[in-house]
Amino acid sequence: EMLGEWVGSRPVASSVLFMGIYTAAVALSLPAASVLTIFAGFLFGWIHGGLMVLVAATLGATILFLAARSGFGNLLKDKLGARAEAFAEGFRKDAFGYLLVLRLAPVFPFFLVNIAPAFFNVKTRDYVLATALGILPATFAFAWLGEGVGSVLDAAKASGSAPSVSQLVTPQITIAFASLAVVAAIPLVIKRL
């Protein structure tokens, strides 16, 4: 509750702080993206939170991508290991399209998809655009879920009762889970195509 009030009273500062934390989490490959995205929807609403996550995640991934192209590249390439060959052919054929598919259908861990393109001469512009477009569906689905949880907590507070599991079945949360199911089905559709 105090955090929500702080965010409400300092929208610019809280947005910048949140985006900084999110960018750092992605750049450092911390496994917190989904939780932070839900939290963004909870604190800022699904549109504002989703847009902040979209920018911060793309920025964090780009920082890691550029680091992989720099002196840190050899250290990061060692982490890529044997999977490098799996990426090589896709990036040679159509770097933008292949990266977009990897973002839409997270077959490989996000960390690997962040650094692999650096070793296959993917243009930074293509990397940024494919990353932003590829993470868009899941970003807004998770942010919508966060806003839905927030609405349940707000309703419980307004009624003076503690939140219960039965209150979680709202149209907003149902739509959020349906959206997440659609996002989860994207890899299957891509495989068929």
C-alpha positions in Angstrom: 0.0 0.0 0.0 2.8 2.4 0.9 4.6 1.6 -2.4 1.5 2.3 -4.4 1.1 5.7 -2.6 4.7 6.5 -3.3 4.3 5.6 -7.0 1.1 7.7 -7.2 2.8 10.7 -5.6 6.0 10.5 -7.7 5.0 9.1 -11.1 8.1 10.3 -13.0 10.6 9.3 -10.3 9.0 5.9 -9.7 8.8 5.2 -13.5 12.5 6.1 -14.0 13.5 4.1 -10.9 11.5 1.0 -12.0 12.8 1.2 -15.6 16.3 1.5 -14.3 15.8 -1.6 -12.1 14.2 -3.5 -15.0 17.0 -2.5 -17.4 19.7 -3.6 -15.0 17.9 -7.0 -14.3 17.8 -7.7 -18.0 21.3 -6.5 -18.7 22.6 -8.6 -15.8 20.4 -11.6 -17.0 18.6 -11.9 -13.6 15.7 -14.3 -13.9 13.1 -11.8 -12.8 11.5 -10.4 -15.9 8.1 -12.0 -15.7 7.6 -11.1 -12.0 8.8 -7.5 -12.7 6.4 -7.2 -15.6 3.5 -8.3 -13.5 4.7 -5.9 -10.9 4.8 -3.1 -13.5 1.1 -3.7 -14.4 0.2 -3.8 -10.7 1.9 -0.5 -9.9 1.5 1.5 -13.1 -1.4 -0.1 -15.0 -1.1 -2.4 -18.0 -0.5 0.3 -20.6 2.0 2.5 -18.8 3.6 -0.5 -17.1 3.8 -2.5 -20.4 5.3 0.4 -22.3 7.9 1.0 -19.5 8.8 -2.7 -19.6 9.0 -2.8 -23.4 11.5 0.1 -23.3 13.5 -1.1 -20.3 13.7 -4.8 -21.5 14.7 -3.7 -25.0 17.3 -1.4 -23.5 18.7 -4.0 -21.1 18.8 -6.6 -23.9 20.6 -4.1 -26.2 23.2 -3.3 -23.5 23.9 -7.0 -23.1 24.0 -7.4 -26.9 26.5 -4.5 -27.2 28.6 -5.9 -24.3 28.8 -9.2 -26.2 30.2 -7.4 -29.2 32.8 -5.7 -27.0 35.6 -7.0 -24.9 33.2 -9.1 -22.8 32.3 -11.0 -26.0 34.7 -13.9 -25.4 33.4 -14.5 -21.9 29.8 -14.4 -23.0 30.5 -16.5 -26.1 31.9 -19.2 -23.8 28.5 -19.2 -22.0 26.8 -19.7 -25.4 28.8 -22.9 -25.9 27.5 -25.6 -28.2 24.3 -23.8 -28.9 26.1 -21.3 -31.1 25.8 -23.6 -34.1 22.0 -23.9 -33.5 21.8 -20.1 -33.9 24.3 -19.7 -36.8 22.2 -20.9 -39.7 19.1 -19.0 -38.7 20.9 -15.7 -38.3 22.7 -16.3 -41.7 19.5 -16.8 -43.6 17.3 -14.0 -42.1 18.7 -12.3 -39.0 15.7 -10.1 -38.3 13.0 -12.7 -39.0 14.9 -15.4 -37.0 15.4 -13.1 -34.0 11.8 -12.1 -34.1 10.7 -15.8 -34.0 13.2 -16.4 -31.1 11.6 -13.6 -29.2 8.0 -14.6 -30.0 8.6 -18.3 -29.3 11.0 -18.5 -26.4 12.6 -21.8 -27.2 16.0 -20.7 -25.8 16.6 -18.8 -22.6 16.2 -15.0 -22.9 19.9 -14.6 -21.9 21.1 -16.7 -24.9 18.8 -14.9 -27.3 20.2 -11.6 -26.0 23.8 -12.4 -26.7 23.8 -14.9 -29.6 23.0 -12.3 -32.3 26.2 -10.3 -31.4 28.3 -13.2 -32.7 26.5 -13.4 -36.0 26.8 -9.8 -37.3 23.2 -8.9 -36.6 22.7 -5.2 -37.1 21.9 -3.3 -33.9 18.9 -1.7 -35.6 17.5 -5.1 -36.5 18.3 -6.4 -33.0 16.4 -3.6 -31.3 13.4 -3.7 -33.6 13.0 -7.5 -33.5 13.5 -7.5 -29.7 10.8 -4.9 -29.1 8.3 -6.5 -31.5 9.0 -10.0 -30.3 8.5 -9.3 -26.6 5.5 -7.1 -27.1 2.7 -9.8 -26.8 4.0 -11.3 -23.6 4.9 -8.0 -22.0 1.4 -6.6 -22.3 -0.2 -9.9 -21.3 1.9 -10.1 -18.1 1.3 -6.4 -17.4 -2.5 -6.9 -17.8 -2.3 -9.7 -15.3 -0.5 -7.4 -12.8 -3.2 -4.8 -13.2 -5.9 -7.5 -12.7 -4.3 -8.5 -9.4 -4.2 -4.9 -8.4 -7.9 -4.4 -9.1 -8.7 -7.5 -7.0 -6.7 -6.0 -4.1 -8.3 -2.6 -4.5 -11.8 -4.2 -4.5 -11.0 -6.2 -1.3 -9.7 -3.0 0.4 -12.8 -1.0 -0.7 -15.1 -3.7 0.8 -13.0 -3.9 4.0 -12.3 -7.6 3.5 -9.2 -9.6 3.0 -8.5 -10.8 -0.6 -9.7 -14.3 -1.3 -9.0 -16.8 -4.1 -12.6 -16.5 -5.3 -12.1 -12.8 -5.9 -9.3 -13.6 -8.4 -11.9 -14.8 -10.9 -12.6 -11.5 -12.6 -13.0 -10.6 -16.2 -9.7 -8.8 -16.2 -7.7 -11.7 -14.8 -9.6 -14.2 -17.0 -8.6 -12.1 -20.1 -5.0 -11.9 -18.8 -4.8 -15.6 -18.5 -6.4 -16.1 -21.9 -3.8 -13.6 -23.4 -1.0 -15.6 -21.7 -2.4 -18.8 -23.3 -2.4 -17.1 -26.7 1.2 -16.0 -26.1 2.1 -19.6 -25.0 0.5 -20.9 -28.3 2.7 -18.7 -30.5 5.6 -21.2 -30.5 3.2 -23.9 -31.8 1.9 -21.7 -34.5 5.4 -20.7 -35.5 6.5 -24.3 -35.7 3.6 -25.1 -38.0 4.5 -22.2 -40.3 
